[in-house]
Amino acid sequence: MNRGEILVADDDAAIRTVVAQALSRAGYEVRTTGTAATLWRWVQAGEGDLVVTDVVMPDENAFELLPRIKKLRPELPIIVMSAQNTFMTAIRASERGAYDYLPKPFDLKEFVSIVGRAMAEPRKSTKNEEQEELEGMPLVGRSPAMQEIYRSLARLMQTDLTVMINGESGTGKELVARALHDYGKRKKGPFVAVNMAAIPRDLIESELFGHEKGAFTGASQRSAGRFEQAEGGTLFLDEIGDMPMEAQTRLLRVLQQGEYTTVGGRTPIKTNVRIIAATNKDLRILIQQGLFREDLYFRLNVVPLRLPPLRERTEDIPDLVNHFFKAVVNEGLPQKYIDQAALERMKKYRWPGNIRELENLIRRLAALHPQEMISDSLVETELNQDFHQPPPDSSGPSTGISFNESDHGQTLSTSVERHLAKLFRDCGEQLPPPGLYHRILKEIEIPLITAALAATRGNQIKAAELLGLNRNTLRKKVNDLDIRLMRLPR
């Protein structure tokens, strides 16, 4: 049974054959060509119910052809496929009216499924004018994990859906939020970012919603909050898991009713802001601990985006390294190059600080080393200096458990004591935040288990014996806390 006619354009004969066979088996009629000119002729003649085209063609780039196709036949769905797997490729495809974008290589079953959806729900309209040519490369990487991010972002650009970005520290959460704003329909409005963890807890409500004169001691005049500053644009709430309960309740009202009141104010204020939130924590655990509202979580988690850590996309490291080397040259630092052995070492490293750590490494290599070619030994030296030096002062009370064989060169008690000291130091003279017991317990567990695993060279059975835990309990904690050793001792 004929399900419709598909026009396929790709200068690679092998790809044309594979795609045509997959579509034919699915019941479609297929016409293939290796040139943009032939595809355009077919479209002009009114042929085809859907177009599948590569970007780079021998006679014309598909991005130049797409606007003409959409102007002539706005109802004709177009699927773009490309080996140029970058964020900008996905965005250009979306901006030029493509139904979907597929990076090569792609799964044939997924491809046929997308074709089926496009045939069932073709686009009814498109823009008649091309938008400005997009410049720059806000996101870098061609790995499968990043391709999924690009495709998701392309679909979200022209929506106002609330997005929750989850990822480890240094994975680029704010960069993704800025891309959603800068290439979306609110790009002419302001982008306002606020980090919940960087604001004193008793000032967060005032910071977000503003306050009236006399609302509290020191409020000598009215002050606009971040919602007011972001009106008509995007408000990025970073580290949302650190928002106190009182502010969570106010934020929920904004999401439910589209309005808020200032601190000390009585009149509700309507707001037109797109909210993008981000966290490096598991909010579901915070909900169980009573530290985060479940109803707010579901309001924020409309579209979840998980940013992969760098260790899950190591194939992107060469592109990222080149990108950062170019960036530092623009800042006045000397041009550097990197040899293959150094890149391979980078790929084997676990990158606990993710892309931010990689960027800082490149800056140090460019600024501190006179060599034009960055070698494997230079990279190893810099990485070892970051994470394997002993602490400046390891004296003080000890639990009696010492891991002298560990590359970290520190006692377990020192690691735990540093975490405790930091937690209480962060509190300052303020009252500790709610849930301090669970927070401290989690902070202690991670270095404790990590140190035990390091001392036993990753042997969970021995580590469980050392800690006095059941090995199944230890295994569950390792998974729940996402504990990964940065480097096992030799």
JORAPE-V935485 format. One record per residue. N is the residue number from 1. RES is the residue in one letter. SS is DSSP state (~ for helix, > for strand, _ for the rest). PHI is phi in whole degrees, 0 to 359 (999 if undefined). D_FIRST is the distance of its C-alpha to the first C-alpha in Angstrom with 1 decimal. Layout:
BEGIN
{{N | RES | SS | PHI | D_FIRST} {N | RES | SS | PHI | D_FIRST}}
END
This chain:
BEGIN
{{1 | M | _ | 999 | 0.0} {2 | N | _ | 285 | 3.8} {3 | R | _ | 263 | 6.3} {4 | G | _ | 131 | 9.2} {5 | E | > | 252 | 11.7} {6 | I | > | 248 | 14.3} {7 | L | > | 260 | 17.7} {8 | V | > | 244 | 19.7} {9 | A | > | 234 | 23.4} {10 | D | _ | 201 | 25.8} {11 | D | _ | 281 | 28.7} {12 | D | _ | 266 | 28.2} {13 | A | ~ | 298 | 26.2} {14 | A | ~ | 295 | 25.8} {15 | I | ~ | 293 | 24.3} {16 | R | ~ | 303 | 21.9} {17 | T | ~ | 294 | 20.7} {18 | V | ~ | 296 | 20.4} {19 | V | ~ | 296 | 18.6} {20 | A | ~ | 298 | 16.1} {21 | Q | ~ | 295 | 15.5} {22 | A | ~ | 297 | 15.1} {23 | L | ~ | 289 | 12.6} {24 | S | ~ | 296 | 10.5} {25 | R | ~ | 296 | 10.7} {26 | A | _ | 276 | 9.5} {27 | G | _ | 99 | 6.1} {28 | Y | _ | 262 | 8.1} {29 | E | > | 277 | 9.7} {30 | V | > | 229 | 13.3} {31 | R | > | 238 | 16.6} {32 | T | > | 239 | 19.8} {33 | T | > | 210 | 23.5} {34 | G | _ | 256 | 26.8} {35 | T | _ | 227 | 28.6} {36 | A | ~ | 288 | 28.8} {37 | A | ~ | 297 | 29.7} {38 | T | ~ | 294 | 26.5} {39 | L | ~ | 300 | 24.5} {40 | W | ~ | 297 | 26.8} {41 | R | ~ | 296 | 26.4} {42 | W | ~ | 295 | 22.6} {43 | V | ~ | 296 | 23.2} {44 | Q | ~ | 299 | 25.9} {45 | A | _ | 280 | 23.7} {46 | G | _ | 82 | 21.3} {47 | E | _ | 275 | 18.4} {48 | G | _ | 83 | 16.2} {49 | D | _ | 254 | 15.2} {50 | L | > | 198 | 17.0} {51 | V | > | 245 | 19.7} {52 | V | > | 240 | 20.7} {53 | T | > | 222 | 24.2} {54 | D | > | 284 | 27.2} {55 | V | _ | 281 | 30.5} {56 | V | > | 270 | 32.8} {57 | M | _ | 244 | 31.7} {58 | P | _ | 296 | 34.2} {59 | D | _ | 251 | 34.6} {60 | E | _ | 194 | 34.1} {61 | N | > | 284 | 33.8} {62 | A | ~ | 299 | 30.6} {63 | F | ~ | 292 | 32.9} {64 | E | ~ | 279 | 34.4} {65 | L | ~ | 277 | 31.1} {66 | L | ~ | 305 | 29.5} {67 | P | ~ | 301 | 32.0} {68 | R | ~ | 292 | 31.3} {69 | I | ~ | 296 | 27.5} {70 | K | ~ | 292 | 28.1} {71 | K | ~ | 289 | 30.8} {72 | L | ~ | 284 | 28.6} {73 | R | _ | 225 | 25.3} {74 | P | _ | 298 | 26.4} {75 | E | _ | 276 | 23.0} {76 | L | _ | 279 | 21.2} {77 | P | > | 288 | 21.0} {78 | I | > | 232 | 22.5} {79 | I | > | 251 | 22.6} {80 | V | > | 258 | 25.8} {81 | M | > | 238 | 26.5} {82 | S | > | 203 | 30.0} {83 | A | _ | 272 | 32.5} {84 | Q | _ | 275 | 35.2} {85 | N | _ | 275 | 34.9} {86 | T | _ | 237 | 37.5} {87 | F | ~ | 301 | 37.9} {88 | M | ~ | 293 | 38.3} {89 | T | ~ | 297 | 34.9} {90 | A | ~ | 297 | 33.2} {91 | I | ~ | 292 | 35.3} {92 | R | ~ | 299 | 34.9} {93 | A | ~ | 299 | 31.1} {94 | S | ~ | 293 | 31.4} {95 | E | ~ | 295 | 34.1} {96 | R | _ | 266 | 32.1} {97 | G | _ | 93 | 29.2} {98 | A | _ | 291 | 26.8} {99 | Y | _ | 292 | 24.4} {100 | D | > | 202 | 25.2} {101 | Y | > | 233 | 27.2} {102 | L | > | 236 | 26.6} {103 | P | > | 283 | 29.6} {104 | K | _ | 277 | 29.1} {105 | P | _ | 283 | 28.6} {106 | F | _ | 230 | 26.0} {107 | D | _ | 282 | 24.0} {108 | L | ~ | 295 | 20.4} {109 | K | ~ | 296 | 19.2} {110 | E | ~ | 296 | 21.1} {111 | F | ~ | 300 | 19.7} {112 | V | ~ | 296 | 16.0} {113 | S | ~ | 296 | 17.2} {114 | I | ~ | 295 | 19.0} {115 | V | ~ | 301 | 16.1} {116 | G | ~ | 298 | 14.2} {117 | R | ~ | 293 | 17.4} {118 | A | ~ | 294 | 18.1} {119 | M | ~ | 290 | 14.8} {120 | A | ~ | 283 | 15.6} {121 | E | _ | 228 | 19.2} {122 | P | _ | 292 | 19.9} {123 | R | _ | 292 | 23.6} {124 | K | _ | 264 | 25.2} {125 | S | _ | 206 | 28.4} {126 | T | _ | 206 | 30.4} {127 | K | _ | 285 | 33.9} {128 | N | _ | 271 | 35.2} {129 | E | _ | 237 | 37.9} {130 | E | _ | 288 | 37.9} {131 | Q | _ | 280 | 40.1} {132 | E | _ | 302 | 43.0} {133 | E | _ | 297 | 42.3} {134 | L | _ | 284 | 42.5} {135 | E | _ | 238 | 45.3} {136 | G | _ | 85 | 46.4} {137 | M | _ | 224 | 44.7} {138 | P | _ | 294 | 45.4} {139 | L | _ | 233 | 43.5} {140 | V | _ | 235 | 43.6} {141 | G | _ | 137 | 41.4} {142 | R | _ | 237 | 38.2} {143 | S | _ | 292 | 37.9} {144 | P | ~ | 305 | 34.7} {145 | A | ~ | 297 | 36.7} {146 | M | ~ | 286 | 37.6} {147 | Q | ~ | 299 | 34.1} {148 | E | ~ | 295 | 33.1} {149 | I | ~ | 296 | 36.1} {150 | Y | ~ | 301 | 35.3} {151 | R | ~ | 295 | 31.8} {152 | S | ~ | 296 | 33.2} {153 | L | ~ | 296 | 35.9} {154 | A | ~ | 300 | 33.7} {155 | R | ~ | 284 | 31.8} {156 | L | ~ | 267 | 35.1} {157 | M | _ | 306 | 37.0} {158 | Q | _ | 264 | 36.4} {159 | T | _ | 243 | 36.8} {160 | D | _ | 248 | 40.0} {161 | L | _ | 298 | 38.9} {162 | T | _ | 287 | 41.7} {163 | V | > | 240 | 41.3} {164 | M | > | 248 | 43.1} {165 | I | > | 260 | 43.6} {166 | N | > | 243 | 44.8} {167 | G | _ | 181 | 46.3} {168 | E | _ | 295 | 49.5} {169 | S | _ | 300 | 52.4} {170 | G | _ | 91 | 51.9} {171 | T | _ | 273 | 48.1} {172 | G | _ | 99 | 47.9} {173 | K | ~ | 295 | 47.1} {174 | E | ~ | 292 | 49.0} {175 | L | ~ | 299 | 47.4} {176 | V | ~ | 294 | 44.0} {177 | A | ~ | 299 | 45.3} {178 | R | ~ | 294 | 46.7} {179 | A | ~ | 296 | 43.5} {180 | L | ~ | 301 | 41.7} {181 | H | ~ | 282 | 44.4} {182 | D | ~ | 295 | 45.1} {183 | Y | _ | 249 | 41.5} {184 | G | _ | 256 | 40.6} {185 | K | _ | 285 | 41.3} {186 | R | _ | 259 | 44.7} {187 | K | _ | 297 | 45.9} {188 | K | _ | 279 | 48.6} {189 | G | _ | 269 | 50.1} {190 | P | _ | 285 | 52.3} {191 | F | > | 247 | 51.2} {192 | V | > | 241 | 53.7} {193 | A | > | 248 | 53.9} {194 | V | > | 221 | 56.1} {195 | N | > | 260 | 56.7} {196 | M | ~ | 299 | 57.6} {197 | A | ~ | 285 | 59.5} {198 | A | ~ | 264 | 61.8} {199 | I | _ | 248 | 63.1} {200 | P | _ | 307 | 65.9} {201 | R | ~ | 300 | 64.4} {202 | D | ~ | 281 | 66.8} {203 | L | ~ | 249 | 65.8} {204 | I | ~ | 297 | 62.0} {205 | E | ~ | 298 | 61.7} {206 | S | ~ | 296 | 64.0} {207 | E | ~ | 298 | 62.1} {208 | L | ~ | 281 | 58.7} {209 | F | ~ | 253 | 59.8} {210 | G | _ | 80 | 63.1} {211 | H | > | 215 | 66.4} {212 | E | _ | 267 | 69.0} {213 | K | _ | 300 | 72.6} {214 | G | _ | 81 | 74.7} {215 | A | _ | 295 | 71.6} {216 | F | _ | 201 | 73.3} {217 | T | _ | 302 | 76.3} {218 | G | _ | 98 | 75.9} {219 | A | _ | 277 | 73.4} {220 | S | _ | 279 | 75.7} {221 | Q | _ | 205 | 73.1} {222 | R | _ | 293 | 69.5} {223 | S | > | 228 | 66.9} {224 | A | _ | 284 | 63.2} {225 | G | _ | 268 | 60.8} {226 | R | ~ | 293 | 57.6} {227 | F | ~ | 298 | 55.4} {228 | E | ~ | 294 | 57.4} {229 | Q | ~ | 294 | 57.4} {230 | A | _ | 267 | 53.6} {231 | E | _ | 308 | 53.0} {232 | G | _ | 83 | 49.9} {233 | G | _ | 233 | 48.9} {234 | T | > | 235 | 48.2} {235 | L | > | 249 | 50.5} {236 | F | > | 259 | 50.0} {237 | L | > | 258 | 51.6} {238 | D | > | 275 | 52.2} {239 | E | _ | 52 | 53.4} {240 | I | ~ | 299 | 52.4} {241 | G | ~ | 294 | 53.4} {242 | D | ~ | 267 | 57.1} {243 | M | _ | 286 | 57.0} {244 | P | _ | 291 | 59.7} {245 | M | ~ | 302 | 58.8} {246 | E | ~ | 299 | 60.5} {247 | A | ~ | 291 | 58.5} {248 | Q | ~ | 299 | 55.3} {249 | T | ~ | 297 | 56.0} {250 | R | ~ | 295 | 56.6} {251 | L | ~ | 295 | 53.3} {252 | L | ~ | 300 | 51.4} {253 | R | ~ | 298 | 52.8} {254 | V | ~ | 299 | 51.6} {255 | L | ~ | 291 | 48.0} {256 | Q | ~ | 279 | 48.1} {257 | Q | ~ | 243 | 50.0} {258 | G | _ | 70 | 49.9} {259 | E | > | 208 | 53.7} {260 | Y | > | 209 | 56.7} {261 | T | _ | 237 | 60.5} {262 | T | _ | 288 | 62.8} {263 | V | > | 294 | 65.4} {264 | G | _ | 87 | 68.2} {265 | G | _ | 264 | 66.2} {266 | R | _ | 240 | 65.4} {267 | T | _ | 270 | 63.1} {268 | P | _ | 297 | 59.3} {269 | I | > | 245 | 57.8} {270 | K | > | 289 | 54.2} {271 | T | _ | 227 | 52.3} {272 | N | _ | 233 | 49.2} {273 | V | _ | 225 | 48.6} {274 | R | > | 271 | 45.6} {275 | I | > | 255 | 46.6} {276 | I | > | 238 | 45.7} {277 | A | > | 249 | 47.4} {278 | A | > | 212 | 47.9} {279 | T | > | 203 | 49.6} {280 | N | _ | 253 | 50.3} {281 | K | _ | 251 | 51.0} {282 | D | _ | 270 | 48.9} {283 | L | ~ | 296 | 49.3} {284 | R | ~ | 295 | 48.2} {285 | I | ~ | 292 | 51.4} {286 | L | ~ | 297 | 53.5} {287 | I | ~ | 297 | 52.0} {288 | Q | ~ | 297 | 53.2} {289 | Q | _ | 275 | 56.6} {290 | G | _ | 77 | 56.9} {291 | L | _ | 256 | 56.9} {292 | F | _ | 216 | 53.7} {293 | R | _ | 287 | 52.3} {294 | E | ~ | 293 | 49.1} {295 | D | ~ | 294 | 48.1} {296 | L | ~ | 291 | 48.7} {297 | Y | ~ | 303 | 46.6} {298 | F | ~ | 289 | 43.5} {299 | R | ~ | 289 | 44.3} {300 | L | ~ | 277 | 44.5} {301 | N | _ | 271 | 41.7} {302 | V | _ | 297 | 38.9} {303 | V | > | 236 | 37.3} {304 | P | > | 277 | 38.8} {305 | L | > | 236 | 39.1} {306 | R | > | 257 | 40.6} {307 | L | _ | 271 | 42.3} {308 | P | _ | 288 | 42.5} {309 | P | _ | 293 | 46.0} {310 | L | ~ | 298 | 46.9} {311 | R | ~ | 293 | 47.1} {312 | E | ~ | 265 | 43.3} {313 | R | _ | 218 | 42.6} {314 | T | ~ | 296 | 45.3} {315 | E | ~ | 294 | 43.1} {316 | D | ~ | 274 | 43.8} {317 | I | ~ | 301 | 47.5} {318 | P | ~ | 303 | 48.0} {319 | D | ~ | 296 | 46.3} {320 | L | ~ | 294 | 48.3} {321 | V | ~ | 299 | 51.5} {322 | N | ~ | 299 | 51.0} {323 | H | ~ | 299 | 50.3} {324 | F | ~ | 288 | 53.4} {325 | F | ~ | 297 | 55.6} {326 | K | ~ | 294 | 54.6} {327 | A | ~ | 296 | 55.4} {328 | V | ~ | 289 | 58.9} {329 | V | ~ | 296 | 59.7} {330 | N | ~ | 296 | 59.0} {331 | E | _ | 269 | 61.5} {332 | G | _ | 103 | 64.2} {333 | L | _ | 276 | 63.9} {334 | P | _ | 291 | 63.9} {335 | Q | _ | 292 | 60.9} {336 | K | _ | 232 | 60.0} {337 | Y | > | 230 | 57.7} {338 | I | > | 230 | 56.6} {339 | D | _ | 274 | 56.3} {340 | Q | ~ | 296 | 53.5} {341 | A | ~ | 297 | 55.7} {342 | A | ~ | 293 | 56.3} {343 | L | ~ | 297 | 52.6} {344 | E | ~ | 296 | 52.0} {345 | R | ~ | 295 | 54.7} {346 | M | ~ | 299 | 53.2} {347 | K | ~ | 292 | 49.9} {348 | K | ~ | 274 | 51.7} {349 | Y | _ | 283 | 53.6} {350 | R | _ | 273 | 52.3} {351 | W | _ | 52 | 53.0} {352 | P | _ | 298 | 54.2} {353 | G | _ | 265 | 54.7} {354 | N | ~ | 59 | 51.2} {355 | I | ~ | 295 | 50.7} {356 | R | ~ | 299 | 54.0} {357 | E | ~ | 294 | 55.8} {358 | L | ~ | 298 | 54.2} {359 | E | ~ | 299 | 55.1} {360 | N | ~ | 297 | 58.7} {361 | L | ~ | 299 | 59.0} {362 | I | ~ | 298 | 58.0} {363 | R | ~ | 297 | 60.6} {364 | R | ~ | 295 | 63.3} {365 | L | ~ | 299 | 62.5} {366 | A | ~ | 286 | 62.6} {367 | A | ~ | 271 | 65.8} {368 | L | ~ | 258 | 67.9} {369 | H | _ | 246 | 67.4} {370 | P | _ | 286 | 68.7} {371 | Q | _ | 297 | 66.5} {372 | E | _ | 284 | 63.8} {373 | M | > | 259 | 61.6} {374 | I | > | 279 | 60.8} {375 | S | _ | 262 | 61.2} {376 | D | ~ | 301 | 60.0} {377 | S | ~ | 294 | 63.5} {378 | L | ~ | 295 | 63.7} {379 | V | ~ | 297 | 60.5} {380 | E | ~ | 298 | 61.7} {381 | T | ~ | 299 | 65.1} {382 | E | ~ | 294 | 63.6} {383 | L | ~ | 293 | 61.2} {384 | N | ~ | 292 | 64.0} {385 | Q | ~ | 296 | 66.3} {386 | D | ~ | 294 | 63.8} {387 | F | ~ | 236 | 63.3} {388 | H | _ | 237 | 65.8} {389 | Q | _ | 282 | 69.2} {390 | P | _ | 291 | 71.5} {391 | P | _ | 296 | 72.1} {392 | P | _ | 299 | 75.3} {393 | D | _ | 217 | 77.1} {394 | S | _ | 256 | 76.3} {395 | S | _ | 280 | 79.5} {396 | G | _ | 119 | 79.9} {397 | P | _ | 302 | 79.5} {398 | S | _ | 230 | 77.4} {399 | T | _ | 280 | 75.6} {400 | G | _ | 92 | 76.8} {401 | I | _ | 255 | 73.4} {402 | S | _ | 241 | 73.3} {403 | F | _ | 250 | 70.5} {404 | N | _ | 292 | 72.6} {405 | E | _ | 281 | 70.1} {406 | S | _ | 288 | 67.4} {407 | D | _ | 297 | 66.7} {408 | H | _ | 290 | 67.0} {409 | G | _ | 62 | 70.8} {410 | Q | _ | 218 | 71.2} {411 | T | _ | 279 | 72.0} {412 | L | ~ | 298 | 69.6} {413 | S | ~ | 298 | 72.1} {414 | T | ~ | 299 | 72.2} {415 | S | ~ | 299 | 68.5} {416 | V | ~ | 294 | 68.5} {417 | E | ~ | 298 | 71.6} {418 | R | ~ | 297 | 70.2} {419 | H | ~ | 295 | 67.1} {420 | L | ~ | 296 | 69.4} {421 | A | ~ | 299 | 71.7} {422 | K | ~ | 296 | 68.9} {423 | L | ~ | 299 | 67.5} {424 | F | ~ | 286 | 70.9} {425 | R | ~ | 295 | 71.8} {426 | D | ~ | 298 | 68.6} {427 | C | ~ | 290 | 69.9} {428 | G | _ | 60 | 73.1} {429 | E | _ | 268 | 75.4} {430 | Q | _ | 281 | 72.5} {431 | L | _ | 293 | 71.7} {432 | P | _ | 301 | 69.0} {433 | P | _ | 291 | 65.5} {434 | P | _ | 302 | 64.2} {435 | G | _ | 78 | 62.7} {436 | L | ~ | 298 | 65.1} {437 | Y | ~ | 301 | 65.4} {438 | H | ~ | 291 | 61.7} {439 | R | ~ | 295 | 61.5} {440 | I | ~ | 295 | 64.5} {441 | L | ~ | 302 | 63.2} {442 | K | ~ | 294 | 59.9} {443 | E | ~ | 296 | 61.8} {444 | I | ~ | 284 | 64.1} {445 | E | ~ | 301 | 61.5} {446 | I | ~ | 297 | 59.5} {447 | P | ~ | 293 | 62.5} {448 | L | ~ | 296 | 64.0} {449 | I | ~ | 291 | 61.0} {450 | T | ~ | 299 | 60.3} {451 | A | ~ | 294 | 63.9} {452 | A | ~ | 295 | 63.9} {453 | L | ~ | 293 | 60.8} {454 | A | ~ | 295 | 62.4} {455 | A | ~ | 294 | 65.5} {456 | T | _ | 258 | 63.7} {457 | R | _ | 56 | 61.5} {458 | G | _ | 85 | 58.3} {459 | N | _ | 279 | 59.2} {460 | Q | ~ | 291 | 58.1} {461 | I | ~ | 295 | 60.1} {462 | K | ~ | 292 | 63.3} {463 | A | ~ | 296 | 62.6} {464 | A | ~ | 296 | 62.1} {465 | E | ~ | 297 | 65.4} {466 | L | ~ | 298 | 67.1} {467 | L | ~ | 273 | 65.9} {468 | G | _ | 77 | 66.6} {469 | L | _ | 247 | 63.0} {470 | N | _ | 293 | 60.6} {471 | R | ~ | 295 | 58.2} {472 | N | ~ | 292 | 55.2} {473 | T | ~ | 296 | 56.7} {474 | L | ~ | 298 | 57.2} {475 | R | ~ | 300 | 53.6} {476 | K | ~ | 294 | 52.3} {477 | K | ~ | 294 | 54.6} {478 | V | ~ | 300 | 53.5} {479 | N | ~ | 289 | 49.9} {480 | D | ~ | 295 | 50.6} {481 | L | _ | 270 | 52.9} {482 | D | _ | 55 | 50.7} {483 | I | _ | 274 | 53.7} {484 | R | _ | 226 | 53.4} {485 | L | _ | 290 | 56.4} {486 | M | _ | 293 | 56.9} {487 | R | _ | 197 | 58.6} {488 | L | _ | 278 | 59.8} {489 | P | _ | 294 | 63.3} {490 | R | _ | 289 | 63.7}}
END
